[in-house]
């Protein structure tokens, strides 16, 4: 063995091992004191990248949960206000029903009921105007879909969250078939001889039946009026008149293919083809057409954009041609080209025709302002909800009635006839408000609440994944710390021994 004094390789080796052990002890101390195995990129670049991405995702999930919880609070605010509107509408319906009880009401009572109705409408408008979440108004239509129609007989009814905003000029509305009413016209005229014989006229509609037996004292007009009065008293939704040839004509008051009735007469041809046999009316038809060139599904006088339409999905419009409006305004016993009830000759009504390519009846403008809720941790994870305008002039639009009411704001109960029509509008408004409440409830429970629960589970799993990557296994790390600490102490002792080796050369020099 050679002995050297200029270079002590044993000392260098012991020193290197001591430094290595010291570095390992320091790293163990860092991990034990911080609780994290990855404290810097040097501890594992790939693991640091994965853990930092998970940390960002967890923070985003936390915010998504807060967003959903805040959204739930907003939805509850809107739904609570709508519940009050619902209660007000129920009270309005009671008043309208009372006003329809013509036999026990006088003008003073009807006027008092109308005053109450106006007050309730004002309350509905206040709820729509003043319901807020923070500074955001919820039920005034500013956070929903709004629209307007341009064209005689054309009306905007409703739109969905999926409906796209139109260009400033609006969507073209093209009608390919008008809505019609179920109808039945007798083949034979109602003559005075038939009336004097005691003709029994019967009609059934909506599960209700009305019957009138003519009297010798009846004129043709009186017989028609009495038959019509019997149908009205029984609650049938039909209109009875006569043609120029004195044939009985019966029409359903509502448009569409799902409205029907049947009628009979004791003389064949007066109403029914066979004596004493109920004959079904000719079915009505639904409105057909396109909006923005996209297909629509008709129901009565309305048509709605089908699912999958690029721009008009859920958009609903209504249309009644001018000739239908004029015919609806005629009296119960007036035919299309006959005289009115005062005996004045009525002008002939020009029937509007549809060309082969369809009839362009106007435009409908749509503005989409649906609320967007960011309920997920990433882009594209949002949902839209439209809050309908529940002001009185926005509810019950497009309801066919004989009083000329265009919306709930027009409701009037100063006569039994108007009260009956008001009931139809109030029922429509109740249905609309209930639908909005149901949609909000479904959104709260099926979207927001489920999203919160899902995000909480996702957060738990991601935190566990980050912990597996980044956190220190304290038991294993303590064992490593003890081992490296012992090695460091041993290395220090061996370094001291290695430093003593060169001194042995001095003994050779003595």
C-alpha positions in Angstrom: 0.0 0.0 0.0 1.4 3.4 -1.0 1.2 6.4 1.4 0.7 9.9 0.1 0.2 13.3 1.8 -0.6 15.6 -1.2 -3.9 13.9 -2.1 -6.1 12.1 0.5 -8.5 10.2 -1.7 -10.0 8.4 1.3 -10.9 11.7 2.8 -12.4 13.0 -0.5 -14.5 9.8 -0.7 -15.8 10.1 2.8 -16.5 13.8 2.3 -18.5 13.0 -0.9 -20.6 10.4 0.9 -21.1 12.8 3.8 -22.4 15.5 1.5 -24.7 13.1 -0.3 -26.1 11.8 3.1 -26.5 15.4 4.3 -28.4 16.4 1.1 -30.7 13.4 1.5 -31.3 14.3 5.2 -32.1 17.9 4.2 -34.6 16.7 1.5 -36.2 14.4 4.0 -36.5 17.2 6.5 -38.1 19.4 3.8 -40.6 16.7 3.0 -41.4 16.0 6.6 -41.7 19.6 7.6 -43.9 20.6 4.5 -45.8 17.3 4.3 -45.3 17.3 0.5 -43.1 15.0 -1.5 -43.0 17.4 -4.5 -41.9 20.9 -3.3 -40.2 22.1 -6.5 -39.8 21.1 -10.1 -36.5 19.5 -9.2 -38.4 16.9 -7.1 -40.1 15.6 -10.3 -41.0 17.7 -13.3 -43.7 15.4 -14.6 -45.3 14.9 -11.2 -45.2 18.7 -10.5 -47.0 19.3 -13.8 -49.7 16.7 -13.1 -50.2 18.0 -9.5 -50.4 21.6 -10.5 -53.0 20.8 -13.2 -55.0 19.0 -10.6 -54.7 21.9 -8.2 -56.0 24.3 -10.9 -58.8 21.9 -11.6 -59.7 21.7 -7.9 -59.7 25.4 -7.5 -62.0 25.7 -10.6 -64.3 23.1 -9.2 -64.5 25.0 -5.9 -65.6 28.1 -7.9 -68.0 26.1 -10.0 -69.7 24.8 -6.8 -70.0 28.4 -5.6 -71.4 29.4 -8.9 -74.1 26.7 -8.8 -75.0 27.5 -5.2 -75.3 31.2 -6.1 -77.5 30.2 -9.1 -79.7 28.1 -6.8 -80.3 31.2 -4.6 -81.2 33.2 -7.7 -83.6 30.5 -9.0 -85.2 30.3 -5.6 -85.7 34.1 -5.6 -87.5 34.0 -8.9 -89.6 31.0 -8.1 -90.7 32.5 -4.8 -91.9 35.6 -6.7 -93.7 33.5 -9.3 -95.5 31.6 -6.4 -97.0 34.9 -5.4 -98.0 35.6 -9.0 -99.6 32.2 -9.1 -101.6 32.9 -6.0 -102.8 36.2 -7.5 -103.9 34.5 -10.7 -105.9 31.9 -8.6 -107.7 34.8 -6.8 -108.3 36.4 -10.2 -109.9 33.2 -11.5 -112.2 33.1 -8.5 -113.4 36.6 -9.2 -113.9 35.8 -12.9 -115.8 32.7 -12.1 -118.0 34.7 -9.7 -118.6 37.3 -12.4 -119.6 34.6 -14.9 -122.5 33.7 -12.5 -124.8 36.1 -14.4 -128.0 35.2 -12.5 -126.9 36.6 -9.1 -124.7 39.6 -10.2 -125.6 43.2 -10.7 -123.6 46.0 -12.3 -122.3 47.3 -9.0 -120.9 43.9 -8.0 -119.3 43.4 -11.4 -117.7 46.8 -11.3 -116.3 46.0 -7.8 -114.9 42.7 -9.2 -113.3 44.6 -12.1 -111.7 47.0 -9.7 -110.2 44.1 -7.8 -109.1 42.5 -11.1 -107.3 45.7 -12.1 -105.6 45.8 -8.7 -104.4 42.2 -9.0 -103.1 42.9 -12.5 -101.1 45.8 -11.1 -99.7 43.5 -8.4 -98.6 41.0 -11.1 -96.9 43.8 -12.9 -95.1 45.0 -9.8 -93.8 41.5 -9.1 -92.5 41.3 -12.7 -90.9 44.8 -12.4 -89.3 44.6 -8.9 -88.2 41.1 -8.5 -84.4 41.3 -8.3 -81.3 39.3 -7.4 -78.7 41.9 -6.5 -79.2 44.5 -9.2 -80.4 42.1 -11.8 -84.1 42.1 -12.6 -85.4 38.6 -13.1 -89.0 38.6 -14.3 -89.3 41.7 -16.5 -88.2 39.9 -19.7 -84.7 41.4 -19.7 -83.2 38.0 -19.0 -85.4 35.9 -21.4 -86.4 35.7 -24.9 -88.5 38.6 -26.3 -90.1 39.1 -29.6 -92.5 41.1 -31.7 -94.5 40.4 -34.9 -94.9 42.7 -37.8 -97.9 41.9 -40.0 -101.7 42.0 -39.8 -103.0 39.0 -37.9 -99.5 37.8 -37.0 -98.6 37.6 -33.3 -95.4 36.6 -31.4 -96.4 34.1 -28.7 -93.3 32.6 -27.1 -89.8 31.4 -27.6 -87.4 28.9 -26.0 -83.9 29.1 -24.7 -82.8 27.3 -27.9 -84.3 30.0 -30.1 -81.7 32.2 -31.8 -81.8 36.0 -32.1 -83.1 37.1 -35.5 -81.4 39.7 -37.7 -82.7 43.3 -37.2 -85.2 42.7 -40.0 -86.6 39.6 -38.3 -87.6 36.1 -39.6 -89.9 35.8 -42.6 -93.2 34.0 -41.7 -94.8 32.1 -44.6 -98.2 30.5 -44.2 -99.0 27.4 -46.3 -102.3 26.5 -44.7 -104.7 28.5 -42.6 -106.0 27.2 -39.3 -109.7 26.3 -39.5 -112.5 25.3 -37.1 -114.4 22.1 -37.0 -117.8 22.7 -38.7 -121.0 21.1 -39.7 -123.6 22.5 -42.1 -127.0 21.0 -42.8 -127.8 19.8 -46.3 -131.4 20.9 -46.0 -132.7 24.3 -44.9 -134.5 24.8 -41.6 -138.0 25.6 -42.8 -141.1 26.9 -40.8 -142.8 23.6 -41.5 -140.0 21.7 -39.8 -140.0 24.1 -36.9 -143.8 23.8 -36.4 -143.4 20.0 -36.3 -141.2 20.3 -33.2 -137.7 19.6 -34.6 -135.3 18.3 -31.9 -131.8 19.7 -32.4 -129.0 18.2 -30.3 -125.3 18.9 -30.1 -122.5 17.3 -28.0 -119.0 18.8 -27.4 -116.4 18.2 -24.7 -118.5 15.7 -22.9 -121.5 18.1 -22.7 -124.8 17.9 -24.6 -127.4 20.5 -25.4 -130.8 19.9 -26.9 -133.5 22.3 -28.1 -137.0 21.4 -29.4 -138.5 24.0 -31.7 -141.9 25.6 -31.0 -144.6 26.7 -33.4 -144.0 30.3 -32.2 -140.4 30.2 -33.3 -139.3 31.9 -36.4 -136.2 30.5 -38.2 -134.0 33.1 -36.6 -135.6 32.5 -33.2 -135.0 28.8 -33.5 -131.4 29.3 -34.3 -131.0 31.8 -31.4 -132.7 29.4 -28.9 -130.6 26.5 -30.0 -127.5 28.6 -29.6 -128.6 29.8 -26.2 -129.2 26.1 -25.1 -125.6 25.3 -26.2 -124.2 28.3 -24.4 -126.1 27.4 -21.2 -124.8 23.9 -21.3 -121.2 25.2 -21.6 -120.5 24.0 -25.2 -117.7 25.9 -27.0 -119.6 26.2 -30.3 -121.0 28.9 -32.5 -124.4 28.3 -34.2 -125.7 30.4 -37.1 -127.4 29.9 -40.5 -126.4 30.2 -44.1 -128.0 32.3 -46.8 -130.2 29.2 -47.6 -131.3 29.0 -44.0 -129.3 25.8 -43.3 -128.0 25.4 -39.8 -124.3 26.0 -39.5 -122.3 25.0 -36.5 -118.6 25.8 -35.8 -116.3 25.1 -32.9 -115.2 28.4 -31.3 -111.5 27.2 -31.3 -109.3 26.4 -34.2 -107.4 23.2 -34.8 -107.6 19.5 -35.6 -108.1 18.4 -32.0 -111.4 20.4 -31.5 -114.6 18.6 -32.6 -118.3 18.0 -31.9 -121.2 16.1 -33.2 -124.9 17.1 -33.8 -128.2 15.5 -34.8 -131.7 16.5 -35.9 -134.9 14.6 -36.1 -135.2 15.5 -39.8 -132.5 14.0 -42.0 -130.4 16.7 -43.6 -131.3 19.6 -41.2 -128.1 18.8 -39.3 -127.3 15.2 -39.5 -127.5 13.1 -42.7 -129.6 10.5 -40.9 -132.5 11.3 -38.6 -131.8 11.1 -34.9 -128.2 10.1 -35.5 -125.3 12.2 -34.2 -123.0 13.2 -37.1 -119.4 14.2 -36.5 -118.3 17.6 -37.6 -115.7 18.1 -40.3 -112.4 18.3 -38.5 -110.6 21.6 -38.3 -107.1 22.1 -39.4 -103.9 23.5 -37.8 -101.9 26.4 -39.0 -99.1 25.3 -41.3 -96.1 27.2 -42.5 -92.4 28.1 -42.0 -90.4 30.7 -40.2 -87.1 31.7 -41.6 -87.6 28.8 -44.0 -87.6 26.3 -41.2 -90.3 23.7 -40.4 -92.9 24.4 -37.8 -95.5 22.2 -36.1 -99.0 23.7 -36.1 -101.6 23.5 -33.3 -104.7 25.6 -33.8 -103.8 29.1 -34.8 -100.2 28.7 -33.5 -97.1 27.0 -34.9 -93.9 26.2 -33.1 -90.4 25.6 -34.4 -89.5 21.9 -34.3 -86.6 20.5 -32.3 -83.3 20.7 -34.3 -84.2 23.9 -36.2 -81.0 25.9 -36.5 -82.6 29.2 -35.5 -86.3 28.8 -34.7 -86.4 25.8 -32.3 -89.1 26.6 -29.7 -90.3 29.8 -31.4 -94.1 30.1 -31.4 -96.2 32.5 -33.5 -99.9 32.7 -34.2 -101.8 33.9 -37.2 -105.4 34.5 -38.0 -106.2 35.8 -41.6 -108.2 38.9 -41.9 -111.3 37.1 -43.4 -111.4 34.9 -40.3 -111.3 37.9 -38.0 -114.1 39.6 -39.8 -116.2 36.4 -39.8 -115.6 36.0 -36.1 -116.9 39.5 -35.5 -120.3 38.8 -37.2 -123.4 38.2 -35.1 -124.7 34.7 -34.2 -127.4 34.8 -37.0 -125.4 36.6 -39.7 -124.1 34.7 -42.7 -121.1 35.7 -44.6 -122.9 37.8 -47.2 -126.2 38.4 -45.4 -127.5 41.1 -43.2 -126.5 41.9 -39.6 -128.9 41.7 -36.6 -130.2 45.3 -37.3 -131.2 44.3 -40.8 -128.4 46.3 -42.5 -126.7 44.6 -45.5 -123.2 43.4 -44.7 -120.4 43.8 -47.2 -119.0 40.6 -48.7 -115.8 39.3 -47.1 -112.9 38.6 -49.4 -111.4 35.2 -48.6 -107.6 35.4 -48.6 -106.0 32.8 -50.7 -102.6 31.1 -50.4 -100.3 30.9 -53.5 -98.4 27.8 -54.3 -95.2 28.9 -52.6 -97.0 30.0 -49.5 -98.2 33.4 -48.3 -95.7 35.7 -46.6 -97.7 37.3 -43.8 -94.9 39.4 -42.1 -91.9 39.1 -39.9 -91.1 38.1 -36.4 -88.2 39.7 -34.5 -86.6 37.7 -31.7 -84.1 38.8 -29.2 -82.3 36.2 -27.1 -81.1 37.4 -23.6 -81.2 34.1 -21.7 -79.1 33.9 -18.6 -75.8 31.9 -18.9 -74.7 29.9 -15.9 -71.1 28.7 -15.7 -71.6 25.6 -13.7 -68.5 23.6 -14.7 -64.7 24.1 -14.2 -63.9 24.5 -17.9 -65.0 26.5 -21.0 -68.2 25.2 -22.7 -69.6 23.9 -19.4 -72.4 26.3 -19.1 -76.2 26.2 -19.4 -78.7 28.8 -20.5 -82.0 29.6 -18.8 -84.6 32.1 -20.1 -86.7 33.9 -17.6 -90.0 34.8 -19.2 -91.6 38.2 -18.8 -94.5 37.7 -16.4 -96.0 41.1 -16.7 -99.7 41.0 -17.5 -99.3 42.3 -21.0 -96.9 39.4 -21.8 -99.1 36.6 -20.4 -102.0 34.8 -22.3 -101.1 36.2 -25.7 -102.6 34.4 -28.6 -105.7 33.1 -26.8 -108.7 33.0 -29.1 -111.7 34.8 -27.5 -114.8 36.7 -28.5 -114.1 39.8 -26.4 -111.0 41.0 -28.2 -108.6 40.4 -25.3 -105.0 40.3 -26.5 -103.3 39.5 -23.1 -104.0 39.1 -19.4 -103.8 42.9 -19.1 -107.0 43.2 -21.0 -109.1 41.0 -18.7 -112.5 42.4 -18.0 -115.3 40.9 -15.9 -118.0 43.5 -16.3 -120.2 41.1 -18.1 -120.8 37.3 -18.0 -119.5 36.9 -21.6 -116.3 38.8 -20.9 -115.9 36.9 -17.6 -116.0 33.6 -19.5 -113.4 34.8 -22.0 -111.3 36.2 -19.1 -111.3 32.7 -17.6 -109.7 31.3 -20.7 -106.9 34.0 -20.5 -106.4 33.5 -16.7 -106.2 29.7 -17.2 -103.6 30.3 -19.9 -101.6 32.6 -17.6 -101.7 30.1 -14.7 -100.4 27.5 -17.1 -97.6 29.8 -18.3 -96.5 30.7 -14.7 -96.7 27.1 -13.6 -94.5 26.1 -16.5 -91.9 28.7 -15.7 -92.0 27.6 -12.0 -91.7 23.9 -13.1 -88.8 24.7 -15.5 -87.0 26.6 -12.7 -87.6 23.8 -10.3 -86.3 21.2 -12.8 -83.3 23.4 -13.5 -82.6 23.8 -9.8 -82.9 20.1 -8.9 -81.8 18.4 -12.1 -79.1 20.7 -13.2 -77.7 22.9 -10.4 -78.2 20.6 -7.4 -77.0 17.5 -9.3 -74.1 19.6 -10.6 -73.1 20.6 -7.0 -73.2 16.9 -5.9 -71.2 15.8 -9.0 -68.6 18.6 -8.5 -68.2 17.7 -4.8 -67.4 14.1 -5.8 -65.1 15.2 -8.5 -63.3 17.5 -6.1 -62.8 14.7 -3.6 -61.4 12.4 -6.3 -59.0 15.0 -7.7 -57.8 16.0 -4.2 -57.1 12.3 -3.6 -55.2 12.1 -6.9 -53.2 15.2 -6.1 -52.4 13.8 -2.6 -51.1 10.6 -4.2 -48.8 12.5 -6.4 -47.7 15.3 -4.1 -48.1 14.5 -0.5 -45.4 12.8 1.7 -45.9 9.3 3.0 -44.8 10.3 6.5 -44.0 6.8 7.8 -41.9 5.9 4.7 -40.2 9.3 4.7 -39.4 9.1 8.5 -37.7 5.7 7.8 -35.7 7.3 5.0 -34.8 10.2 7.3 -33.5 7.9 10.0 -31.5 5.8 7.5 -29.9 8.9 5.9 -29.3 10.5 9.3 -27.4 7.4 10.4 -25.4 7.3 7.2 -24.6 11.0 7.6 -23.3 10.4 11.2 -21.3 7.3 10.0 -19.9 9.4 7.1 -18.8 12.1 9.5 -17.0 9.6 11.7 -15.3 8.0 8.7 -14.2 11.4 7.4 -12.5 12.0 10.6 -10.7 8.7 10.3 -9.7 9.4 6.7 -8.2 12.7 7.7 -5.9 10.8 10.2 -4.4 8.5 7.6 -1.7 11.0 6.3 -0.4 11.4 9.8 0.9 7.8 9.6 3.6 9.1 7.1 5.1 11.2 9.9 6.0 8.1 11.8 8.0 6.9 8.9 9.9 10.2 8.9 10.8 10.0 12.6 
